Amino acid sequence: MSHPLIGIVMGSDNDWPLLRAAAATLKQFGVPYEAKVLSAHRTPDEALDYASGAAERGLKVLIGAAGGAAHLAGVLAAKTQLPVLAVPMPSKHLQGLDSLLAMVQMPAGIPVATFAIGEAGAINAALFAVAMLALGDAKLAAKLDKFRRAQTEKVLAKKLTDLP
């Protein structure tokens, strides 16, 4: 894989099974990425260093995923001007609602774009990152257009023969 353009950062290696979907989506479009485990609470200095050096290392977008208090995406956003896409992870007691609420309640001036809880959010964050990169890359824009047309065709091709 060539130089990474997207950084996928998760608060725990327990998040990787859901974030693999983001990685697979990026791979499908040929967008190079790197994946890291960094915690806003257990490795704060490393998370801050990662975010502050991300643009200099050539990254264009960060995807931050965490559960519970879910501070990771906000911590990353506080230290970079790159777009940060937040993916709330399901949590033990509140099924990710706590993560979602934590991520969408960023103070004005430190934006993160927050997606759905879990795998759907991971896939959509990756697709959103692809769409942002496609603004300056005609080949990637064509791949995204083909992907969206294929989704449309798949839906239109379904026949609803099992209706009651």
DSSP file with accessible surface (Angstrom, degrees, kcal/mol):
  #  RESIDUE AA STRUCTURE BP1 BP2  ACC     N-H-->O    O-->H-N    N-H-->O    O-->H-N    TCO  KAPPA ALPHA  PHI   PSI    X-CA   Y-CA   Z-CA
    1    1 A M              0   0  145      0, 0.0    30,-0.0     0, 0.0    29,-0.0   0.000 360.0 360.0 360.0 136.8    0.0    0.0    0.0
    2    2 A S        -     0   0   91      1,-0.2     3,-0.1     0, 0.0    31,-0.1  -0.008 360.0 -38.3 -73.6-170.2    1.4    3.4   -0.9
    3    3 A H  S    S-     0   0  104      1,-0.1    -1,-0.2    29,-0.1    31,-0.1  -0.205  74.5-108.6 -54.8 128.1    1.6    6.4    1.5
    4    4 A P        +     0   0   26      0, 0.0    29,-0.3     0, 0.0    -1,-0.1  -0.308  34.4 178.9 -64.8 139.7   -1.5    6.5    3.8
    5    5 A L        +     0   0   53     27,-2.8    55,-3.7     1,-0.2    56,-1.4   0.589  69.5  51.1-107.5 -23.4   -4.0    9.2    3.2
    6    6 A I  E     -ab  33  61A   0     26,-1.3    28,-2.1    53,-0.2     2,-0.6  -0.965  67.2-153.0-120.3 135.9   -6.5    8.2    6.0
    7    7 A G  E     -ab  34  62A   0     54,-2.3    56,-3.4    -2,-0.4     2,-0.7  -0.942   5.6-162.3-107.1 120.8   -5.7    7.5    9.6
    8    8 A I  E     -ab  35  63A   0     26,-3.2    28,-2.6    -2,-0.6     2,-0.5  -0.927  15.5-177.2-100.1 115.5   -8.1    5.1   11.4
    9    9 A V  E     -ab  36  64A   0     54,-3.5    56,-2.9    -2,-0.7     2,-0.3  -0.965   3.7-175.4-120.9 128.3   -7.6    5.6   15.1
   10   10 A M  E     -ab  37  65A   5     26,-2.5    28,-2.4    -2,-0.5    56,-0.2  -0.919  29.6-134.8-125.1 149.7   -9.4    3.5   17.7
   11   11 A G  S    S+     0   0   10     54,-1.8     2,-0.3    -2,-0.3    31,-0.1   0.687  89.9  13.4 -74.2 -18.4   -9.5    3.7   21.4
   12   12 A S  S >  S-     0   0   24     53,-0.2     3,-2.0    26,-0.1     4,-0.3  -0.993  70.9-119.2-155.0 150.5   -9.1    0.0   21.9
   13   13 A D  G >  S+     0   0  111     -2,-0.3     3,-1.1     1,-0.3    -1,-0.1   0.724 109.9  74.5 -66.7 -15.4   -8.1   -3.0   19.9
   14   14 A N  G 3  S+     0   0  128      1,-0.2    -1,-0.3     2,-0.1     4,-0.2   0.704  89.1  60.4 -65.4 -18.5  -11.6   -4.3   20.8
   15   15 A D  G X> S+     0   0   21     -3,-2.0     4,-2.0     1,-0.2     3,-1.0   0.666  81.8  84.7 -81.7 -18.2  -12.9   -1.7   18.2
   16   16 A W  H <> S+     0   0   66     -3,-1.1     4,-2.1    -4,-0.3     5,-0.2   0.861  77.3  63.5 -59.1 -40.0  -11.0   -3.3   15.3
   17   17 A P  H 34 S+     0   0   77      0, 0.0    -1,-0.3     0, 0.0     4,-0.2   0.880 113.2  36.7 -55.0 -34.3  -13.6   -5.9   14.4
   18   18 A L  H X4 S+     0   0   50     -3,-1.0     3,-1.0    -4,-0.2     4,-0.4   0.830 115.3  53.9 -83.5 -33.3  -16.1   -3.1   13.5
   19   19 A L  H >X S+     0   0    0     -4,-2.0     4,-2.1     1,-0.2     3,-0.6   0.671  86.7  80.5 -79.3 -13.3  -13.5   -0.8   12.0
   20   20 A R  H 3X S+     0   0  137     -4,-2.1     4,-3.1     1,-0.2    -1,-0.2   0.840  86.5  61.7 -55.8 -31.8  -12.3   -3.5    9.6
   21   21 A A  H <> S+     0   0   16     -3,-1.0     4,-2.0    -4,-0.2    -1,-0.2   0.878 103.0  47.9 -64.2 -36.8  -15.3   -2.5    7.6
   22   22 A A  H <> S+     0   0    0     -3,-0.6     4,-2.5    -4,-0.4    -2,-0.2   0.933 113.0  48.4 -66.3 -44.9  -13.9    1.1    7.2
   23   23 A A  H  X S+     0   0    4     -4,-2.1     4,-2.6     1,-0.2    -2,-0.2   0.922 111.6  49.5 -61.5 -43.0  -10.5   -0.4    6.2
   24   24 A A  H  X S+     0   0   58     -4,-3.1     4,-2.3     1,-0.2    -1,-0.2   0.885 110.2  51.4 -64.5 -37.8  -12.1   -2.7    3.7
   25   25 A T  H  X S+     0   0   12     -4,-2.0     4,-1.3     2,-0.2    -2,-0.2   0.933 111.3  46.5 -65.0 -45.6  -14.1    0.1    2.2
   26   26 A L  H  <>S+     0   0    0     -4,-2.5     5,-2.7     1,-0.2     3,-0.4   0.919 112.2  51.0 -62.4 -41.3  -11.0    2.3    1.8
   27   27 A K  H ><5S+     0   0  142     -4,-2.6     3,-1.4     1,-0.2    -1,-0.2   0.896 103.5  59.3 -62.5 -40.0   -9.2   -0.7    0.3
   28   28 A Q  H 3<5S+     0   0  122     -4,-2.3    -1,-0.2     1,-0.3    -2,-0.2   0.849 110.7  42.1 -56.7 -34.8  -12.1   -1.2   -2.2
   29   29 A F  T 3<5S-     0   0    5     -4,-1.3    -1,-0.3    -3,-0.4    -2,-0.2   0.407 116.3-114.5 -93.0  -0.5  -11.5    2.3   -3.5
   30   30 A G  T < 5 +     0   0   54     -3,-1.4    -3,-0.2    -4,-0.4    -2,-0.1   0.758  64.8 148.9  73.9  24.6   -7.7    1.9   -3.5
   31   31 A V      < -     0   0    5     -5,-2.7    -1,-0.2    -6,-0.2    -2,-0.1  -0.820  44.3-132.2 -94.9 117.1   -7.2    4.6   -0.8
   32   32 A P        +     0   0    9      0, 0.0   -27,-2.8     0, 0.0   -26,-1.3  -0.418  34.0 170.6 -70.9 142.8   -4.2    3.9    1.4
   33   33 A Y  E     -a    6   0A  54    -29,-0.3     2,-0.3   -28,-0.2   -26,-0.2  -0.906  26.1-142.3-142.1 166.7   -4.7    4.1    5.2
   34   34 A E  E     -a    7   0A  35    -28,-2.1   -26,-3.2    -2,-0.3     2,-0.4  -0.962  14.2-149.2-130.0 150.8   -3.1    3.3    8.5
   35   35 A A  E     +a    8   0A  44     -2,-0.3     2,-0.3   -28,-0.2   -26,-0.2  -0.984  18.8 174.3-124.0 135.6   -4.7    2.0   11.6
   36   36 A K  E     -a    9   0A  93    -28,-2.6   -26,-2.5    -2,-0.4     2,-0.6  -0.975  29.3-135.7-138.0 150.0   -3.6    2.7   15.1
   37   37 A V  E     +a   10   0A  77     -2,-0.3     2,-0.3   -28,-0.2   -26,-0.2  -0.950  40.1 154.1-104.5 116.1   -4.8    2.1   18.7
   38   38 A L        -     0   0   22    -28,-2.4     2,-0.4    -2,-0.6   -26,-0.1  -0.984  29.0-147.3-142.0 134.5   -4.5    5.2   20.7
   39   39 A S     >  -     0   0    8     -2,-0.3     4,-1.5     1,-0.1     8,-0.3  -0.869  13.4-146.9-109.3 134.9   -6.6    6.1   23.8
   40   40 A A  T  4 S+     0   0   15     -2,-0.4    -1,-0.1     1,-0.2     8,-0.1   0.787 105.6  30.1 -63.0 -25.3   -7.6    9.6   24.8
   41   41 A H  T  4 S+     0   0  112      2,-0.1    -1,-0.2   -30,-0.1    -2,-0.0   0.798 127.2  36.2-105.7 -36.8   -7.3    8.5   28.4
   42   42 A R  T  4 S+     0   0  173      1,-0.2    -2,-0.1   -31,-0.1     3,-0.1   0.746 134.0  21.0 -93.6 -25.1   -4.6    5.8   28.5
   43   43 A T  S  X S+     0   0   44     -4,-1.5     4,-2.3     1,-0.1     5,-0.2  -0.361  73.4 149.5-134.8  56.2   -2.2    7.2   25.9
   44   44 A P  H  > S+     0   0   52      0, 0.0     4,-2.5     0, 0.0     5,-0.2   0.888  72.5  51.0 -62.8 -40.4   -3.1   10.9   25.7
   45   45 A D  H  > S+     0   0  111      1,-0.2     4,-2.6     2,-0.2     5,-0.2   0.925 112.5  46.6 -63.7 -42.3    0.4   12.2   24.8
   46   46 A E  H  > S+     0   0  102      2,-0.2     4,-2.6     1,-0.2    -1,-0.2   0.886 111.8  51.0 -67.2 -39.2    0.7    9.7   22.0
   47   47 A A  H  X S+     0   0    0     -4,-2.3     4,-2.3    -8,-0.3    -2,-0.2   0.927 112.4  46.6 -63.3 -43.4   -2.8   10.5   20.7
   48   48 A L  H  X S+     0   0   55     -4,-2.5     4,-2.7    -5,-0.2    -2,-0.2   0.912 113.0  49.0 -65.5 -42.0   -2.0   14.2   20.7
   49   49 A D  H  X S+     0   0  108     -4,-2.6     4,-1.7    -5,-0.2    -2,-0.2   0.909 110.2  51.9 -62.7 -42.5    1.3   13.7   19.0
   50   50 A Y  H  X S+     0   0   18     -4,-2.6     4,-0.7     1,-0.2    -2,-0.2   0.946 113.6  43.2 -59.0 -49.3   -0.3   11.5   16.3
   51   51 A A  H >X S+     0   0    0     -4,-2.3     3,-0.8     1,-0.2     4,-0.5   0.918 112.1  52.0 -65.5 -43.1   -2.9   14.2   15.6
   52   52 A S  H 3< S+     0   0   64     -4,-2.7     4,-0.3     1,-0.2    -1,-0.2   0.808 117.4  38.8 -69.3 -24.2   -0.5   17.1   15.6
   53   53 A G  H 3X S+     0   0   17     -4,-1.7     4,-1.6    -5,-0.2    -1,-0.2   0.438  89.5  95.4-101.2   0.7    1.8   15.4   13.1
   54   54 A A  H <<>S+     0   0    0     -3,-0.8     5,-2.2    -4,-0.7     4,-0.2   0.916  85.8  44.2 -62.5 -47.8   -0.8   13.8   10.9
   55   55 A A  T ><5S+     0   0   56     -4,-0.5     3,-1.8     1,-0.2    -1,-0.2   0.923 111.3  54.4 -65.1 -41.5   -0.9   16.5    8.2
   56   56 A E  T 345S+     0   0  180     -4,-0.3    -1,-0.2     1,-0.3    -2,-0.2   0.828 106.0  53.6 -61.1 -31.6    2.8   16.8    8.1
   57   57 A R  T 3<5S-     0   0   89     -4,-1.6    -1,-0.3    -3,-0.2    -2,-0.2   0.427 126.4-101.1 -85.1   1.3    3.0   13.0    7.4
   58   58 A G  T < 5S+     0   0   19     -3,-1.8    -3,-0.2     1,-0.3    -2,-0.1   0.468  71.4 145.8  98.3   0.5    0.6   13.3    4.5
   59   59 A L      < -     0   0    3     -5,-2.2    -1,-0.3    -6,-0.2   -53,-0.2  -0.436  26.8-172.3 -69.0 148.2   -2.6   12.2    6.0
   60   60 A K        +     0   0  110    -55,-3.7     2,-0.3     1,-0.4   -54,-0.2   0.643  66.6  18.3-112.3 -26.6   -5.7   14.0    4.7
   61   61 A V  E     -b    6   0A   3    -56,-1.4   -54,-2.3    21,-0.2     2,-0.4  -0.993  62.1-148.5-147.7 143.7   -8.5   12.7    7.0
   62   62 A L  E     -bc   7  84A   0     21,-2.5    23,-3.0    -2,-0.3     2,-0.6  -0.946   3.4-158.1-114.8 138.1   -8.7   11.1   10.4
   63   63 A I  E     -bc   8  85A   0    -56,-3.4   -54,-3.5    -2,-0.4     2,-0.5  -0.978  13.6-167.3-110.4 118.1  -11.3    8.6   11.5
   64   64 A G  E     -bc   9  86A   0     21,-2.8    23,-2.4    -2,-0.6     2,-0.4  -0.943   6.4-178.0-111.7 121.2  -11.6    8.5   15.3
   65   65 A A  E     +bc  10  87A   0    -56,-2.9   -54,-1.8    -2,-0.5     2,-0.3  -0.964  13.8 143.6-123.0 133.8  -13.5    5.6   16.9
   66   66 A A  E     - c   0  88A   8     21,-1.3    23,-2.3    -2,-0.4     2,-0.2  -0.982  30.2-138.1-159.4 162.2  -14.2    5.1   20.5
   67   67 A G    >   +     0   0   31     -2,-0.3     3,-2.0    21,-0.2     2,-0.3  -0.629  67.5  14.1-117.1 175.6  -16.8    3.9   23.0
   68   68 A G  T 3  S+     0   0   24     21,-0.5    34,-0.3     1,-0.3    -2,-0.1  -0.398 137.0   9.0  64.8-121.3  -18.1    5.0   26.4
   69   69 A A  T 3  S-     0   0   50     -2,-0.3    -1,-0.3     1,-0.1    -3,-0.0   0.801  90.4-162.8 -63.3 -27.6  -16.8    8.5   27.1
   70   70 A A    <   +     0   0    5     -3,-2.0     4,-0.4     1,-0.1     3,-0.3   0.824  32.8 148.6  52.9  47.8  -15.6    8.5   23.5
   71   71 A H     >  +     0   0   95     -4,-0.2     4,-2.4     1,-0.2     5,-0.2   0.598  42.4  92.9 -85.9  -9.6  -13.3   11.5   23.7
   72   72 A L  H  > S+     0   0    3      1,-0.2     4,-2.7     2,-0.2     5,-0.2   0.903  84.0  47.2 -57.2 -50.7  -10.8   10.3   21.1
   73   73 A A  H  > S+     0   0    1     -3,-0.3     4,-2.7     1,-0.2    -1,-0.2   0.917 114.2  48.6 -60.3 -40.9  -12.2   12.0   18.0
   74   74 A G  H  > S+     0   0   11     -4,-0.4     4,-1.9     2,-0.2    -1,-0.2   0.890 110.3  50.8 -65.6 -38.9  -12.5   15.3   19.9
   75   75 A V  H  X S+     0   0   38     -4,-2.4     4,-0.7     2,-0.2    -2,-0.2   0.931 112.1  47.5 -64.3 -43.4   -8.9   15.0   21.2
   76   76 A L  H >< S+     0   0    0     -4,-2.7     3,-1.4    -5,-0.2     4,-0.4   0.940 111.2  50.9 -61.7 -46.0   -7.7   14.4   17.7
   77   77 A A  H >< S+     0   0   12     -4,-2.7     3,-0.8     1,-0.3    -1,-0.2   0.824 102.6  60.9 -62.6 -31.5   -9.7   17.3   16.3
   78   78 A A  H 3< S+     0   0   59     -4,-1.9    -1,-0.3     1,-0.2    -2,-0.2   0.730 111.1  39.9 -67.9 -19.7   -8.2   19.6   19.0
   79   79 A K  T << S+     0   0  102     -3,-1.4     2,-0.3    -4,-0.7    -1,-0.2   0.291 114.1  48.0-115.5   7.4   -4.7   19.0   17.7
   80   80 A T    <   -     0   0   22     -3,-0.8   -28,-0.1    -4,-0.4     4,-0.1  -0.991  57.6-145.8-144.6 154.6   -5.2   19.0   13.9
   81   81 A Q  S    S+     0   0  200     -2,-0.3     3,-0.1   -29,-0.1    -1,-0.1   0.433  72.0 109.0 -94.1  -1.6   -6.8   21.0   11.2
   82   82 A L  S    S-     0   0   29    -31,-0.2   -21,-0.2     1,-0.1    -2,-0.1  -0.368  85.8 -92.9 -67.4 152.6   -7.5   17.9    9.2
   83   83 A P        -     0   0   54      0, 0.0   -21,-2.5     0, 0.0     2,-0.5  -0.457  40.8-153.8 -63.3 137.6  -11.2   16.7    9.0
   84   84 A V  E     -c   62   0A   6     27,-0.3    29,-2.3   -23,-0.2     2,-0.5  -0.980   4.9-161.1-119.3 124.5  -12.0   14.3   11.8
   85   85 A L  E     -cd  63 113A   3    -23,-3.0   -21,-2.8    -2,-0.5     2,-0.4  -0.922  12.6-148.4-107.3 123.1  -14.7   11.8   11.3
   86   86 A A  E     -cd  64 114A   0     27,-3.3    29,-2.6    -2,-0.5   -21,-0.2  -0.784  12.4-171.0-100.2 133.2  -16.1   10.2   14.5
   87   87 A V  E     -c   65   0A   0    -23,-2.4   -21,-1.3    -2,-0.4     2,-0.2  -0.954  17.3-143.1-122.3 109.6  -17.4    6.7   14.8
   88   88 A P  E     -c   66   0A   0      0, 0.0    30,-3.0     0, 0.0   -21,-0.2  -0.526  15.9-143.1 -70.9 136.0  -19.2    5.8   18.1
   89   89 A M        -     0   0    1    -23,-2.3   -21,-0.5    -2,-0.2    10,-0.3  -0.760  25.0 -98.5 -99.0 145.2  -18.5    2.3   19.2
   90   90 A P        -     0   0   66      0, 0.0     2,-0.3     0, 0.0     6,-0.1  -0.333  42.5-150.6 -57.9 143.2  -21.1    0.1   20.9
   91   91 A S     >  -     0   0   22    -24,-0.1     4,-1.2     1,-0.1     6,-0.1  -0.793  20.7-112.8-118.6 162.3  -20.7    0.1   24.7
   92   92 A K  T  4 S+     0   0  174     -2,-0.3    -1,-0.1     1,-0.2     0, 0.0   0.899 108.6  23.7 -60.7 -45.9  -21.5   -2.5   27.3
   93   93 A H  T  4 S+     0   0  141      1,-0.1    -1,-0.2    -3,-0.0     0, 0.0   0.809 133.5  28.9 -98.0 -31.0  -24.3   -0.7   29.1
   94   94 A L  T >4 S-     0   0   94      0, 0.0     3,-2.3     0, 0.0    -2,-0.2   0.216  94.8-123.4-119.2  14.5  -25.8    1.8   26.7
   95   95 A Q  T 3< S-     0   0  132     -4,-1.2    -3,-0.1     1,-0.3    22,-0.0   0.697  75.9 -51.4  54.3  23.3  -25.1    0.1   23.3
   96   96 A G  T 3> S+     0   0    0     -6,-0.1     4,-2.8    21,-0.0    -1,-0.3   0.319 110.9 113.7 100.3  -7.4  -23.2    3.1   22.0
   97   97 A L  H <> S+     0   0   92     -3,-2.3     4,-2.7     1,-0.2     5,-0.2   0.912  80.2  52.1 -62.5 -38.2  -25.7    5.8   22.8
   98   98 A D  H  > S+     0   0   45      1,-0.2     4,-2.3     2,-0.2    -1,-0.2   0.926 110.8  47.8 -61.5 -41.9  -23.2    7.3   25.4
   99   99 A S  H  > S+     0   0    0    -10,-0.3     4,-2.2     2,-0.2    -2,-0.2   0.927 111.8  49.5 -64.2 -45.9  -20.5    7.3   22.7
  100  100 A L  H  X S+     0   0   48     -4,-2.8     4,-2.3     1,-0.2     5,-0.2   0.942 112.2  47.0 -59.9 -48.1  -22.8    8.9   20.1
  101  101 A L  H  X S+     0   0   90     -4,-2.7     4,-1.0     1,-0.2    -1,-0.2   0.898 111.1  51.9 -64.6 -38.7  -23.9   11.7   22.5
  102  102 A A  H  < S+     0   0   36     -4,-2.3     3,-0.3   -34,-0.3    -1,-0.2   0.916 112.0  47.0 -62.5 -40.4  -20.3   12.4   23.6
  103  103 A M  H >< S+     0   0    3     -4,-2.2     3,-0.5     1,-0.2    -2,-0.2   0.863 111.1  48.3 -73.4 -37.0  -19.2   12.7   20.0
  104  104 A V  H 3< S+     0   0   70     -4,-2.3    -1,-0.2     1,-0.2    -2,-0.2   0.652  98.0  72.6 -80.0 -10.4  -21.9   15.0   18.8
  105  105 A Q  T 3<  +     0   0  147     -4,-1.0    -1,-0.2    -3,-0.3    -2,-0.1  -0.128  64.9 148.0 -96.9  40.1  -21.6   17.4   21.8
  106  106 A M    <   -     0   0   54     -3,-0.5     3,-0.1     6,-0.1     6,-0.1  -0.475  53.9-106.9 -71.2 142.3  -18.3   18.9   20.7
  107  107 A P    >   -     0   0   86      0, 0.0     3,-1.8     0, 0.0    -1,-0.1  -0.352  46.2 -85.7 -67.3 151.5  -17.8   22.5   21.7
  108  108 A A  T 3  S+     0   0  108      1,-0.2    -3,-0.0    -3,-0.1     0, 0.0  -0.297 115.9  34.6 -55.4 135.3  -18.1   25.1   19.0
  109  109 A G  T 3  S+     0   0   69     -3,-0.1    -1,-0.2     0, 0.0    -3,-0.0   0.207 103.7  73.6 103.2 -15.9  -14.8   25.6   17.2
  110  110 A I  S <  S-     0   0   54     -3,-1.8     2,-0.1     2,-0.1   -32,-0.1  -0.713  73.2-170.3-126.5  78.9  -13.6   22.0   17.4
  111  111 A P        +     0   0  104      0, 0.0     2,-0.3     0, 0.0   -27,-0.3  -0.438  16.2 175.3 -79.3 144.9  -15.7   20.2   14.9
  112  112 A V        -     0   0   25     -2,-0.1     2,-0.6    -9,-0.1   -27,-0.2  -0.977  28.7-131.8-133.9 144.1  -16.0   16.4   14.3
  113  113 A A  E     -d   85   0A  37    -29,-2.3   -27,-3.3    -2,-0.3     2,-0.4  -0.884  28.5-151.9 -95.0 119.7  -18.4   14.8   11.9
  114  114 A T  E     -d   86   0A  39     -2,-0.6   -27,-0.2   -29,-0.2     2,-0.1  -0.806  12.4-169.7-104.4 137.0  -20.2   12.0   13.7
  115  115 A F        -     0   0   37    -29,-2.6     6,-0.2    -2,-0.4     3,-0.1  -0.411  36.4 -60.3-112.0-176.1  -21.5    8.9   12.0
  116  116 A A        -     0   0   49     -2,-0.1     2,-0.2     1,-0.1    -1,-0.2  -0.161  63.7 -87.3 -65.1 161.3  -23.8    6.0   13.1
  117  117 A I  S    S-     0   0   57    -30,-0.1     3,-0.5     4,-0.1     4,-0.3  -0.497  85.5 -18.9 -70.6 131.0  -22.9    3.7   15.9
  118  118 A G  S  > S-     0   0    4    -30,-3.0     4,-2.1    -2,-0.2     3,-0.3  -0.352 119.6  -4.8  82.7-147.7  -20.7    0.7   14.9
  119  119 A E  H  > S+     0   0  102      1,-0.2     4,-2.7     2,-0.2     5,-0.2   0.863 128.9  53.5 -61.1 -42.3  -20.1   -0.9   11.6
  120  120 A A  H  > S+     0   0   58     -3,-0.5     4,-2.6     1,-0.2    -1,-0.2   0.924 111.4  48.0 -60.2 -40.9  -22.5    1.2    9.5
  121  121 A G  H  > S+     0   0    0     -4,-0.3     4,-2.6    -3,-0.3    -2,-0.2   0.888 109.7  52.7 -65.1 -38.2  -20.8    4.3   10.9
  122  122 A A  H  X S+     0   0    0     -4,-2.1     4,-2.1     2,-0.2    -2,-0.2   0.937 111.8  45.4 -63.3 -45.1  -17.4    2.9   10.1
  123  123 A I  H  X S+     0   0   50     -4,-2.7     4,-2.7     1,-0.2    -2,-0.2   0.943 114.8  47.3 -64.2 -46.2  -18.4    2.2    6.5
  124  124 A N  H  X S+     0   0   80     -4,-2.6     4,-2.6    -5,-0.2    -2,-0.2   0.871 109.1  53.9 -66.9 -34.5  -20.0    5.6    6.1
  125  125 A A  H  X S+     0   0    0     -4,-2.6     4,-2.4     2,-0.2    -1,-0.2   0.927 110.6  47.3 -62.9 -42.3  -17.0    7.4    7.6
  126  126 A A  H  X S+     0   0    0     -4,-2.1     4,-2.5     2,-0.2    -2,-0.2   0.928 112.7  48.6 -64.1 -43.2  -14.7    5.7    5.1
  127  127 A L  H  X S+     0   0   19     -4,-2.7     4,-2.5     2,-0.2    -2,-0.2   0.885 110.8  50.9 -64.5 -36.9  -17.1    6.6    2.2
  128  128 A F  H  X S+     0   0   94     -4,-2.6     4,-2.3     2,-0.2    -1,-0.2   0.916 109.6  50.3 -66.3 -40.2  -17.2   10.2    3.4
  129  129 A A  H  X S+     0   0    0     -4,-2.4     4,-2.4     2,-0.2    -2,-0.2   0.919 110.3  50.3 -62.5 -42.8  -13.4   10.3    3.5
  130  130 A V  H  X S+     0   0    0     -4,-2.5     4,-2.6     1,-0.2    -2,-0.2   0.930 109.1  51.8 -60.2 -43.8  -13.4    8.9    0.0
  131  131 A A  H  X S+     0   0   27     -4,-2.5     4,-0.8     1,-0.2    -2,-0.2   0.897 109.3  49.7 -62.0 -39.7  -15.8   11.6   -1.1
  132  132 A M  H >< S+     0   0   50     -4,-2.3     3,-0.9     1,-0.2     4,-0.3   0.935 113.3  45.4 -65.1 -44.6  -13.6   14.3    0.4
  133  133 A L  H >< S+     0   0   28     -4,-2.4     3,-1.6     1,-0.2    -2,-0.2   0.860 105.0  63.5 -65.2 -33.8  -10.5   13.0   -1.4
  134  134 A A  H >< S+     0   0   11     -4,-2.6     3,-1.2     1,-0.3     7,-0.3   0.722  83.6  77.1 -66.3 -18.7  -12.5   12.6   -4.6
  135  135 A L  T << S+     0   0  156     -3,-0.9    -1,-0.3    -4,-0.8    -2,-0.2   0.811 109.7  27.7 -59.5 -28.7  -13.0   16.4   -4.7
  136  136 A G  T <  S+     0   0   77     -3,-1.6     2,-0.3    -4,-0.3    -1,-0.3   0.153 115.5  67.8-117.2  17.1   -9.5   16.6   -6.0
  137  137 A D    <>  -     0   0   74     -3,-1.2     4,-2.5     1,-0.1     5,-0.2  -0.847  54.9-169.2-143.9 101.7   -9.1   13.3   -7.7
  138  138 A A  H  > S+     0   0   86     -2,-0.3     4,-2.2     1,-0.2     5,-0.1   0.854  89.7  53.2 -62.9 -36.7  -11.1   12.5  -10.9
  139  139 A K  H  > S+     0   0  172      2,-0.2     4,-1.9     1,-0.2    -1,-0.2   0.919 111.5  45.4 -65.9 -42.1  -10.2    8.8  -10.9
  140  140 A L  H  > S+     0   0   10      2,-0.2     4,-2.4     1,-0.2    -2,-0.2   0.901 110.4  54.7 -68.0 -37.7  -11.4    8.4   -7.3
  141  141 A A  H  X S+     0   0   38     -4,-2.5     4,-2.6    -7,-0.3    -2,-0.2   0.902 107.2  51.1 -61.4 -38.9  -14.5   10.4   -8.1
  142  142 A A  H  X S+     0   0   58     -4,-2.2     4,-2.5     2,-0.2    -1,-0.2   0.900 109.3  50.2 -66.3 -40.2  -15.3    8.0  -11.0
  143  143 A K  H  X S+     0   0  102     -4,-1.9     4,-2.4     2,-0.2    -2,-0.2   0.905 111.5  48.6 -62.9 -41.2  -14.9    5.0   -8.7
  144  144 A L  H  X S+     0   0   13     -4,-2.4     4,-2.5     2,-0.2    -2,-0.2   0.915 110.8  50.4 -66.2 -41.2  -17.2    6.6   -6.2
  145  145 A D  H  X S+     0   0   85     -4,-2.6     4,-2.5     1,-0.2    -2,-0.2   0.927 110.9  49.2 -62.4 -42.9  -19.8    7.4   -8.9
  146  146 A K  H  X S+     0   0  145     -4,-2.5     4,-2.4     2,-0.2    -2,-0.2   0.913 110.3  51.7 -62.4 -42.7  -19.6    3.7  -10.1
  147  147 A F  H  X S+     0   0   41     -4,-2.4     4,-2.0     1,-0.2    -2,-0.2   0.930 111.5  46.4 -59.5 -46.2  -20.1    2.5   -6.5
  148  148 A R  H  X S+     0   0  131     -4,-2.5     4,-2.1     1,-0.2    -2,-0.2   0.890 111.1  51.2 -68.3 -38.4  -23.2    4.7   -6.0
  149  149 A R  H  X S+     0   0  116     -4,-2.5     4,-2.8     1,-0.2    -1,-0.2   0.913 108.6  52.7 -62.8 -40.2  -24.6    3.6   -9.4
  150  150 A A  H  X S+     0   0   51     -4,-2.4     4,-2.3     1,-0.2    -2,-0.2   0.890 107.5  51.6 -63.9 -37.8  -24.1    0.0   -8.4
  151  151 A Q  H  X S+     0   0  104     -4,-2.0     4,-2.0     2,-0.2    -1,-0.2   0.927 111.2  47.5 -62.5 -44.8  -26.0    0.5   -5.2
  152  152 A T  H  X S+     0   0   81     -4,-2.1     4,-2.6     1,-0.2     5,-0.2   0.939 111.9  49.2 -60.9 -48.1  -28.9    2.1   -7.1
  153  153 A E  H  X S+     0   0  122     -4,-2.8     4,-1.8     1,-0.2    -1,-0.2   0.882 108.4  54.1 -61.4 -38.1  -29.0   -0.7   -9.6
  154  154 A K  H  X S+     0   0  144     -4,-2.3     4,-0.7     2,-0.2    -1,-0.2   0.920 111.3  44.8 -63.0 -43.5  -28.9   -3.3   -6.8
  155  155 A V  H >< S+     0   0  103     -4,-2.0     3,-0.9     1,-0.2    -2,-0.2   0.934 114.3  48.3 -66.3 -45.8  -31.9   -1.8   -5.1
  156  156 A L  H 3< S+     0   0  127     -4,-2.6    -1,-0.2     1,-0.2    -2,-0.2   0.784 105.9  59.1 -67.9 -25.0  -33.9   -1.4   -8.4
  157  157 A A  H 3< S+     0   0   68     -4,-1.8    -1,-0.2    -5,-0.2    -2,-0.2   0.692  83.2 101.9 -78.5 -16.4  -33.2   -5.0   -9.4
  158  158 A K    <<  -     0   0  140     -3,-0.9     2,-0.5    -4,-0.7    -3,-0.0  -0.462  60.8-151.8 -72.6 137.5  -34.9   -6.4   -6.3
  159  159 A K        -     0   0  159     -2,-0.2     2,-1.3     3,-0.0     3,-0.2  -0.925   8.1-143.4-110.7 131.2  -38.3   -7.8   -6.9
  160  160 A L        +     0   0  136     -2,-0.5     3,-0.4     1,-0.2    -2,-0.0  -0.648  45.2 142.9 -95.6  81.4  -40.7   -7.8   -4.0
  161  161 A T        +     0   0  115     -2,-1.3    -1,-0.2     1,-0.2     0, 0.0   0.547  60.4  65.9 -95.8  -9.1  -42.5  -11.0   -4.6
  162  162 A D        +     0   0  152     -3,-0.2    -1,-0.2     2,-0.0    -2,-0.1   0.091  66.8 134.4-103.2  22.8  -42.9  -12.0   -0.9
  163  163 A L              0   0  121     -3,-0.4    -3,-0.0     1,-0.1     0, 0.0  -0.453 360.0 360.0 -71.0 145.9  -45.2   -9.3    0.2
  164  164 A P              0   0  173      0, 0.0    -1,-0.1     0, 0.0    -2,-0.0  -0.193 360.0 360.0 -66.8 360.0  -48.2  -10.4    2.3
